Amino acid sequence: MESTPTNPSTFDFQPVTDLKWDKHGLITAVVQDAQTGQVLMVAWMNAEALHLTLATGETHFWSRSRSELWHKGATSGNTQRVTGLWVDCDGDTLLVQVEPAGPACHTGAVSCFFRRLDAPRSK
């Protein structure tokens, strides 16, 4: 997958109106380390969070639990610089490729996906 230029103003991005927002005005954002391909986290964006992400080149999300915008890393310093932004074929999920400045997870883990859930083994 080819990365999009790092200058957010040059993103080849379809208009926000072409995206499929859920009934709460949110869209799922899968955040991936651009260098390693590791999925770091999944979060939600509203139109304002997406606009801020595009305008600043760093990730912004909508907190469903706090009902507020948040800039990833604003308090921890673990910001995420956007290097690519992709829309899936259905227009209802974003893939945000980033260069992370630190761990993505609030636990301090590199990725929020560090707990493996294995399928039951057949007997």
PyMOL commands that set and color helices and strands:
alter all, ss='L'
color gray80, all
select helices_A, chain A and resi 8-10+16-18+47-56
alter helices_A, ss='H'
color red, helices_A
select strands_A, chain A and resi 27-33+39-45+60-63+68-71+80-87+93-100
alter strands_A, ss='S'
color yellow, strands_A
deselect
rebuild
show_as cartoon
